[in-house]
């Protein structure tokens, strides 16, 4: 797998900072800059991450339906990535799937998923993810 160039790494790092600061729209913008140039598994993974933060953005704006739709898309992307038989599933995909599933379950039961999303951003997602997927 080809390493990200310096510009892409800077955008991924900014996105992570914005994600941790609960600026979900800005995280989406940062990661989308990188996602546009990707292909294959990496593209699908970062698209799922974008769906996750856009779902958080929708939730913060009271758009429960939009949040649920975005998290459903993240779940589907992760499920597709997890079904590859030829190689082990990288941990970030497993963690992202679990986050999207739990967040969706919480939102559907009218429980606020944002604290769970914030904990995920702060303690699970790391810069290691930039090289693992």
C-alpha positions in Angstrom: 0.0 0.0 0.0 1.4 3.4 -1.0 2.0 5.8 1.9 0.1 9.1 1.9 2.1 12.1 0.7 2.8 15.1 3.0 -0.3 17.1 1.9 -2.6 14.1 2.4 -1.2 13.4 5.8 -1.7 17.1 6.8 -5.4 16.9 5.7 -5.9 13.6 7.6 -4.4 15.1 10.7 -6.5 18.3 10.4 -9.5 16.1 10.0 -8.7 14.2 13.1 -8.2 17.4 15.0 -11.5 18.7 13.8 -13.2 15.4 14.7 -11.8 15.5 18.2 -13.0 19.2 18.5 -16.5 18.1 17.4 -16.3 20.1 14.3 -17.7 17.4 12.2 -18.3 19.4 9.0 -14.7 20.5 8.9 -13.5 17.0 9.5 -15.6 15.9 6.5 -14.0 18.6 4.4 -10.5 17.7 5.4 -10.9 14.0 4.8 -12.8 14.5 1.6 -9.8 16.2 0.1 -7.9 13.0 0.6 -10.7 10.6 -0.2 -11.2 12.0 -3.7 -7.7 10.8 -4.7 -8.0 7.3 -3.3 -9.1 4.0 -4.7 -10.0 0.5 -3.5 -10.1 -0.3 0.2 -8.6 3.0 1.4 -11.2 4.9 -0.6 -14.1 2.9 0.9 -12.7 3.2 4.5 -12.2 6.9 4.3 -15.7 7.3 2.8 -17.0 5.4 5.8 -15.2 7.8 8.1 -16.7 10.7 6.2 -20.1 9.2 6.6 -19.5 8.8 10.4 -18.6 12.5 10.8 -21.4 13.7 8.6 -23.8 11.7 10.7 -22.4 13.4 13.8 -22.9 16.8 12.0 -26.5 15.9 11.2 -27.2 14.8 14.7 -25.8 18.0 16.2 -28.2 19.9 13.9 -31.3 17.9 14.9 -31.4 15.9 11.7 -31.9 12.5 13.1 -32.9 10.9 9.8 -29.8 12.3 8.1 -27.6 11.0 10.9 -29.1 7.6 10.7 -28.7 7.5 6.9 -25.1 8.4 7.1 -24.3 5.9 9.8 -26.1 3.2 7.8 -23.9 4.0 4.9 -20.8 3.8 7.1 -22.0 0.4 8.4 -22.5 -0.9 4.9 -19.0 0.2 3.7 -17.4 -1.4 6.8 -19.4 -4.6 6.2 -18.2 -4.7 2.6 -14.6 -4.2 3.7 -14.9 -6.9 6.4 -16.1 -9.5 3.9 -12.8 -9.9 2.1 -11.6 -13.4 2.6 -8.1 -13.0 1.3 -6.6 -10.8 4.1 -7.3 -10.0 7.8 -9.6 -7.1 8.6 -7.6 -4.2 9.9 -8.6 -3.1 13.4 -9.7 0.4 12.3 -12.4 -1.1 10.2 -13.7 -3.2 13.1 -13.7 -0.3 15.4 -15.4 2.0 12.9 -18.1 -0.6 12.3 -18.7 -1.0 16.1 -18.9 2.8 16.5 -21.4 3.2 13.6 -23.5 0.3 14.9 -23.5 1.5 18.5 -24.2 5.1 17.4 -27.0 4.1 15.2 -28.5 1.9 17.9 -28.4 4.8 20.3 -29.9 7.3 17.9 -32.7 4.9 17.0 -33.5 4.5 20.7 -33.5 8.3 21.1 -30.3 8.1 23.3 -27.7 10.8 22.5 -24.8 9.2 20.6 -22.6 12.2 20.7 -20.7 11.4 23.9 -19.9 8.0 22.5 -18.8 9.5 19.2 -16.6 12.0 21.2 -15.0 9.2 23.2 -14.3 7.3 20.0 -12.7 10.3 18.4 -10.5 11.0 21.4 -9.5 7.6 22.5 -9.9 5.1 19.6 -9.0 6.9 16.3 -5.4 7.7 16.0 -2.8 8.7 13.4 -1.9 5.0 13.1 -5.1 4.6 11.2 -3.5 6.6 8.4 -1.2 3.7 7.6 -3.3 0.7 8.6 -6.0 1.1 6.0 
